[in-house]
Amino acid sequence: MFKKLFGLDKKEEQSTPGEEAIVAAANGELVSIEDVPDPTFSQKMIGDGAAIKPIDGKVVSPVEGEILQVFPTKHAIGIRTAGGAEVLIHIGLETVNMDGEGFTAHVKEGDHVKIGDALVDYDLELVQEKAASTIIPIVITNHEELESVTVESAGELQAGITPHLTVKYKR
């Protein structure tokens, strides 16, 4: 009764922004998603986005949001942004076969992250040695629910700073 009288029983409505920026998750060079040497990514089978050729072994959050999943092998992380975009950060290609060797996760499912928060540190040289590629695809896995995914930068990217992608939401 108290909650109803004072309007405290109303569910909070979340507003979806018209668009959200996604910054670089790693330091390195921008690579077109079509140039990722794996058809799962290059043919956009699991999402649209872009990739980064990393220069070090640090991955940070490219968005503010909630950690949806940290793969047991720590080579991939899913994040949902405030607006609802689902971002997959996949560190290297065929890194699942490394079974977590050389990877240290700093987050877990359910954590809330801000742009630039540390997600994963990994041994770049070990990935170069044991995986098919060091490239880091960053894809929006629910891209079909969005109006568009646009690549915003070219050349060198600075983790947690350089705009990388923009997602526009359907109205």
Backbone torsions as a table, in degrees:
resi	resn	phi	psi	omega
1	MET	NA	-45.4	-180.0
2	PHE	-58.5	-46.6	-178.5
3	LYS	-62.5	-40.2	-178.8
4	LYS	-67.5	-41.6	-179.2
5	LEU	-61.3	-38.0	-175.9
6	PHE	-100.1	11.0	176.4
7	GLY	71.2	21.5	-177.5
8	LEU	-88.9	-0.6	-180.0
9	ASP	-93.1	-0.8	180.0
10	LYS	-74.8	139.5	177.0
11	LYS	-76.5	138.7	177.4
12	GLU	-71.1	133.5	177.6
13	GLU	-96.5	133.3	176.9
14	GLN	-95.5	130.7	176.6
15	SER	-93.7	141.8	178.4
16	THR	-96.6	127.2	177.7
17	PRO	-66.5	159.6	178.4
18	GLY	-67.1	-34.9	177.5
19	GLU	-155.7	160.1	177.8
20	GLU	-135.2	141.7	175.0
21	ALA	-91.1	142.3	174.8
22	ILE	-119.1	120.2	-178.7
23	VAL	-90.9	170.9	-179.5
24	ALA	-61.8	137.1	178.3
25	ALA	-91.2	-9.9	-178.5
26	ALA	-151.2	157.3	173.0
27	ASN	-77.7	135.9	178.8
28	GLY	158.7	-155.7	-175.2
29	GLU	-113.3	135.9	178.2
30	LEU	-65.7	137.3	175.9
31	VAL	-129.7	133.5	176.9
32	SER	-62.2	143.5	179.7
33	ILE	-59.8	-32.9	179.7
34	GLU	-67.6	-18.9	-179.5
35	ASP	-95.1	2.6	176.9
36	VAL	-70.9	127.1	-175.7
37	PRO	-77.2	51.3	177.1
38	ASP	-155.3	119.5	-175.8
39	PRO	-61.2	-26.7	177.6
40	THR	-57.1	-38.8	179.2
41	PHE	-91.2	-47.8	-174.1
42	SER	-64.4	-28.9	178.0
43	GLN	-96.1	11.1	175.5
44	LYS	56.3	36.4	-179.4
45	MET	-65.8	-32.6	-179.3
46	ILE	-112.7	-2.2	177.3
47	GLY	159.8	169.6	178.6
48	ASP	-105.4	151.3	179.1
49	GLY	168.7	-138.7	179.3
50	ALA	-155.7	178.9	-179.0
51	ALA	-136.0	167.9	-180.0
52	ILE	-128.8	131.0	170.0
53	LYS	-89.4	105.6	-170.4
54	PRO	-75.4	153.2	175.8
55	ILE	-111.9	-4.8	176.4
56	ASP	-150.7	178.8	-175.0
57	GLY	-103.1	41.7	179.6
58	LYS	-123.8	133.5	176.2
59	VAL	-125.0	129.3	-179.7
60	VAL	-118.6	165.9	178.9
61	SER	-70.1	128.7	177.9
62	PRO	-87.8	-2.2	-175.7
63	VAL	-147.3	168.0	167.2
64	GLU	-94.0	130.6	-178.4
65	GLY	176.2	-162.0	-177.5
66	GLU	-115.3	136.5	176.7
67	ILE	-72.0	116.8	178.4
68	LEU	-85.4	-37.7	-176.4
69	GLN	-157.9	139.4	166.7
70	VAL	-118.7	113.6	-178.7
71	PHE	-59.4	144.7	-178.5
72	PRO	-55.0	-29.0	179.6
73	THR	-86.2	0.0	175.4
74	LYS	62.8	12.0	-178.5
75	HIS	-89.3	-6.6	-178.5
76	ALA	-149.9	146.6	-178.3
77	ILE	-138.2	137.9	174.4
78	GLY	-110.4	136.4	-179.2
79	ILE	-132.5	137.8	171.8
80	ARG	-103.3	126.2	179.2
81	THR	-78.2	169.9	177.9
82	ALA	-58.7	-35.2	-179.4
83	GLY	-80.0	-13.8	177.3
84	GLY	109.8	-1.3	176.6
85	ALA	-69.4	139.4	178.8
86	GLU	-107.4	113.6	-172.7
87	VAL	-104.4	125.7	175.2
88	LEU	-107.9	125.6	175.2
89	ILE	-110.2	116.2	-175.5
90	HIS	-114.8	109.3	-174.5
91	ILE	-84.4	106.5	179.4
92	GLY	76.6	170.6	177.4
93	LEU	-113.6	136.2	-176.4
94	GLU	65.2	21.7	178.7
95	THR	-77.0	-15.2	176.1
96	VAL	-58.6	-31.9	179.6
97	ASN	-67.9	-14.2	178.9
98	MET	-78.9	-11.5	175.7
99	ASP	54.5	36.8	176.6
100	GLY	88.1	-7.6	-179.3
101	GLU	-61.8	125.5	178.2
102	GLY	86.8	-0.1	-177.9
103	PHE	-111.6	135.9	174.7
104	THR	-127.8	114.5	178.5
105	ALA	-86.3	142.1	179.1
106	HIS	-110.7	2.3	-179.3
107	VAL	-134.8	166.9	176.1
108	LYS	-139.6	165.2	179.8
109	GLU	-53.2	134.6	179.1
110	GLY	94.5	-15.9	178.0
111	ASP	-65.8	148.0	173.2
112	HIS	-102.4	133.8	-177.3
113	VAL	-124.2	154.4	173.9
114	LYS	-111.1	162.6	177.5
115	ILE	-56.1	130.2	177.7
116	GLY	92.7	-9.5	177.4
117	ASP	-64.7	140.1	179.3
118	ALA	-64.7	130.2	175.8
119	LEU	-105.4	-55.1	-176.0
120	VAL	-145.4	138.3	166.6
121	ASP	-110.3	142.3	-180.0
122	TYR	-148.1	161.8	-179.2
123	ASP	-87.0	99.3	-177.0
124	LEU	-59.2	-40.7	-179.8
125	GLU	-65.2	-37.2	177.8
126	LEU	-66.6	-40.2	177.4
127	VAL	-63.9	-42.0	177.5
128	GLN	-59.0	-37.3	-177.2
129	GLU	-76.5	-40.1	-169.2
130	LYS	-106.7	-15.1	-176.0
131	ALA	-108.9	169.7	-180.0
132	ALA	-70.9	-30.9	-178.2
133	SER	-163.1	155.5	175.9
134	THR	-92.5	-5.2	-174.9
135	ILE	-57.8	146.2	-178.0
136	ILE	-117.3	95.9	173.6
137	PRO	-69.7	138.7	175.3
138	ILE	-126.7	109.5	-172.8
139	VAL	-125.1	151.2	175.5
140	ILE	-95.3	107.6	-171.8
141	THR	-76.5	-19.7	176.8
142	ASN	-106.8	36.6	-176.4
143	HIS	-59.5	-27.5	-180.0
144	GLU	-67.7	-18.3	177.7
145	GLU	-87.1	-5.8	-175.8
146	LEU	-106.4	161.5	175.2
147	GLU	-72.2	-45.1	-179.4
148	SER	-161.2	159.1	171.4
149	VAL	-127.5	120.6	-175.1
150	THR	-121.7	134.7	174.5
151	VAL	-77.3	130.1	-173.2
152	GLU	-107.2	-7.3	-173.5
153	SER	-138.7	172.1	175.9
154	ALA	-145.5	157.3	175.7
155	GLY	75.3	-137.6	-174.2
156	GLU	-76.4	137.7	179.4
157	LEU	-118.1	141.5	176.8
158	GLN	-111.6	121.8	-176.5
159	ALA	-54.8	131.5	177.2
160	GLY	76.3	1.8	-175.9
161	ILE	-129.0	-55.2	-173.2
162	THR	-71.1	124.4	174.5
163	PRO	-59.0	134.9	-173.1
164	HIS	-115.9	-51.2	-179.3
165	LEU	-137.7	156.8	169.7
166	THR	-127.8	131.6	174.8
167	VAL	-107.9	134.7	176.1
168	LYS	-112.0	134.0	-178.0
169	TYR	-93.2	147.7	175.6
170	LYS	-70.1	143.7	178.5
171	ARG	-100.2	NA	NA
